[in-house]
Amino acid sequence: MTDAIEGAKPGSNIRTIKDCAVDWLERSEREEFSEADGHDLEEWLAESTSHRVAFWHAKSAWQRAERLQ
């Protein structure tokens, strides 16, 4: 895991959480994203509502950007 992902624990500042969410999203789009990685992502999402919201905002922005291509 990257330092940013490991750094986003409950109570983290919003910038760190957003950075982690983007890191997770980017990582989840890679071919080598494993089942274990998926489990780690699910654990991170389950830690905090802030994590889930930041991840879904990042995913929404990613999808909008893809439509512009």
N, C-alpha and C positions, 0 to 999 in steps of 0.2 A: 504494500500500500504506500501511496505517497505520503509525505509529511502533512500535506494539507488535509488529506482524508483522515489521517490519524488524529489531527489536531481538532477536529470538530466534534467536541463532546458537548453534552447538554450544558448550557450556560455559556457556550462560546459566543463570541461576538458575531453579529450578522454577516460581516464581510468574510470571516473565516468559513462560516456555514455556506454562504453562497459559493465561495471558491471550491469548497469540498463538493458541493452539489455538481458544479460544472466538471470537476475532475471525475466524479463518479459517472456522470453522463457520458463524457468522452471515452472513458474506459469501457463502459458497457456497450459502446458502439463498435469496439474492436472485435475482430474475428477470434482472437485468443481469449476473450472473456469466458471464463470457465464457470462451471456449476458452483465451485467454491467461491468465486468472485461474486456470483449472484447471491449466494448466502450472506456474504459479508455486506453487500449492498442492502439486502433486506434487513440485516441487523442494524445498520447505520440508520436506515429509514425509520425503524421501529424505536430508536432511541429518543426521538423528539418530533413533535409536530413541526417545528421549525425546519428540521431536516427534510421532511416530506414536502412541505410547501416550497422550499428552495429548489428541491430536485424537480418538482413538477413545473415550476416557473422556468427553470433552465431548459427542461425538455420542450415546453411550449415554444420558447424562443428559438430553440434549435430547429423545430419542425417548421416554424414560420420562415426561418432563414433558408431552409431547404426548398421551400416552395418558390422562393425568389430566384433560384438558379435556373 
